Structure formats: C-alpha cells, structure tokens
C-alpha cells in the first residue's frame, strides 16, 4: 500500500494508471494501480509491481514524450516479463 502523500504527485492516481516506482535498493520497477482505498483525505494505492527497469527504460517511461515505435516493443516485452514473474510468484505461494 502506498499513501498518496508519499508519491509527490499533485493529482490522485486512478485504477489502471501506470507508473515507475523504486524499491529499497533504488531499483526501478514498472507498476500499475490495481485499487484505491483510504479515508478519502489521503488515498492509498494498491500497486501491482512489474519488472525491474533499467535506468534508460525508466527514464523513457517517466517522460511525457511519446515512445518511438522501436522502443514500444521493448517496453511491451519488459511488461510481459514482469507479468510472468508475478504469475510464477503467485503459483509458488499456492
């Protein structure tokens, strides 16, 4: 769970929003907001953490510029790898 006040973002996030987060080691990861909760004053976001992103891919995702077509496929592959990792982690827990 991530409180909105820790995001540094001016606007609240919504379910389906994609973002870049850092872990405790300073590594970048793609993430998607899967639920929003909280008390209404400070929303809390439940995130699905995706694949680790190299610095250059994280920087591309954090800019407002459209991705060049050749980079879109790289991002798609990274996202698929993150989904696969989450699926494998989930099956290991059951």
Secondary structure, 3 states (H helix, E strand, C coil): CEEHHHCCCCCCCCCCCEEEEECCCCCEEEEEEEEEECCCCCCEEEEEEEEEECHHHHHHHHCCCCCCHHHHHHHHHHHHHHHHHHHHHHHHHC
